[in-house]
Amino acid sequence: MKKLIFIAIFAISLFATKHVTATEKGDFNVYVTTNLGHHGFIPEKTYTLRGLGFIPGVTLNMDYAASKYFGIGGWFTFSGKKYGTDLSGNNGFYKYRNFGVGMRGVFHLYQLISEKGNAKLDADKFDVYIPLALGGGFRLADKNIPGDKFAAGAIVGSGIGVSYYFVEHIGGNLEAGYLEGSYAKLGLVFKF
């Protein structure tokens, strides 16, 4: 009986002292973010659409950590805009919606520097990474907008991202660069 208690205490102490990092092999991360800017990865005709720039939207990123340093997954983005005047001065209420989908790879730079550089970084809370996105999307325009009601395009983009985990499985997220339909994203990350 004493041996069993000793083995149980020893096993618990091993698991209690295990060093946890922000990203480990086998983690599944889900990023729910709001877009803080929009780029036209879908070609536009300047006489058709007005006001591209800040377009509210959301992006959902998912990645599976194939190793501590690299993850692969997918993304989906949606944004839309309404406005009331076209370039020729006609008043009206126009709207359009942008949809995008694709694949994304993530290189976890902070984890590599923390481990290989023998630096004293807080790698269990912070994750600095470089995403690379590849995909495409389409725009659906309102019937009142002159010109094409449907347009499509492709994207190859990259940037830099930072996640800070408040608790072990939930954190804040910020990305900037030429990303999936936006120049910057702010939101939450959930680790499973």
Rosetta blueprint (number, residue, H / E / L):
1 M L
2 K H
3 K H
4 L H
5 I H
6 F H
7 I H
8 A H
9 I H
10 F H
11 A H
12 I H
13 S H
14 L H
15 F H
16 A H
17 T L
18 K L
19 H L
20 V L
21 T L
22 A L
23 T L
24 E L
25 K L
26 G L
27 D L
28 F E
29 N E
30 V E
31 Y E
32 V E
33 T E
34 T E
35 N E
36 L L
37 G L
38 H L
39 H L
40 G L
41 F L
42 I L
43 P L
44 E L
45 K L
46 T L
47 Y L
48 T L
49 L L
50 R L
51 G L
52 L L
53 G L
54 F L
55 I L
56 P L
57 G E
58 V E
59 T E
60 L E
61 N E
62 M E
63 D E
64 Y E
65 A E
66 A L
67 S L
68 K L
69 Y L
70 F E
71 G E
72 I E
73 G E
74 G E
75 W E
76 F E
77 T E
78 F E
79 S E
80 G E
81 K E
82 K E
83 Y E
84 G E
85 T E
86 D L
87 L L
88 S L
89 G L
90 N L
91 N E
92 G E
93 F E
94 Y E
95 K E
96 Y E
97 R E
98 N E
99 F E
100 G E
101 V E
102 G E
103 M E
104 R E
105 G E
106 V E
107 F E
108 H E
109 L H
110 Y H
111 Q H
112 L H
113 I H
114 S H
115 E H
116 K H
117 G L
118 N L
119 A L
120 K L
121 L L
122 D L
123 A L
124 D L
125 K L
126 F E
127 D E
128 V E
129 Y E
130 I E
131 P E
132 L E
133 A E
134 L E
135 G E
136 G E
137 G E
138 F E
139 R E
140 L E
141 A E
142 D L
143 K L
144 N L
145 I L
146 P L
147 G L
148 D L
149 K L
150 F E
151 A E
152 A E
153 G E
154 A E
155 I E
156 V E
157 G E
158 S E
159 G E
160 I E
161 G E
162 V E
163 S E
164 Y E
165 Y E
166 F L
167 V L
168 E L
169 H L
170 I E
171 G E
172 G E
173 N E
174 L E
175 E E
176 A E
177 G E
178 Y E
179 L L
180 E L
181 G L
182 S L
183 Y L
184 A E
185 K E
186 L E
187 G E
188 L E
189 V E
190 F E
191 K E
192 F L
